[in-house]
Amino acid sequence: MDSTPHLVATDIDGTLLRDDRTLSARTAAVLARVADQGTPVVLVTGRPIRWLRLVYDQLAAPLPAICANGAVVYDPTTDEVLRADPLAPELLAEVVRRLRAEVPGVSLAVEIVDGREMRHEAHYPLRWDADDEAIRAVQTAEELLSVPAVKLLARAGEQDPDRFTRLVAAALAGLAEATHSSHSGLVEISAAGVTKAAGLAWYCHRINVAAPDVLAFGDMPNDLPMLTWAGRAVAVGNAHPDVLAIADEVAPANSSDGVAAYLEKVFGVR
């Protein structure tokens, strides 16, 4: 990329947010100034829609979001889902059959209603928002798999995340996408072809922005498709080794406002 980017796409957790999941005043101000200058800024995240409010409350204005690793494209100004690409119930059933055969004891959850609600098996370990009324345990597999899901979540105790993701990806090859964005052994599963790159590409086509004109920031393996698709890929300093290996450039860590620091140089904003 030789010219000023026509669009900025950034991951949220571990990239835009600090380790305590807060957005610095500096980063919020820089994102607002870039957008005010006429360059679209898009959040591209594994988060479901219901987790975006925590970010929007810290921004000067809500930003469009590619959620659930590319399965949902969301317009916060109208609270409208522009596009959704879920796992159909029949596909979910086959994915789960393969998972249970490969990983006995696996615990599962699904993001449904475009990521506004979550259903989980009783033994699935909740790490956040356990008291949220949008989260509900189910008693049967039929109930878990009865509606389309924008993301299937799989845990099997504490696992090496890279090794566990490779195991799941091999079991689901040709059927679904498997990736991860955490350090706790959580694998995130989407329909085949659904990635952050695919969701962002759809959005960019909608507003007539080409891939070579996109500047993207990320830190974890679920960011790899987006970073390899974008014209300029920037990893934050705390990124996963696989992300650092493919990045065009490396910005300071998320704890040092790496995205803001990089954008200040590119766009001349403070």
Disulfide bonds with the S-S distance in Angstrom:
none
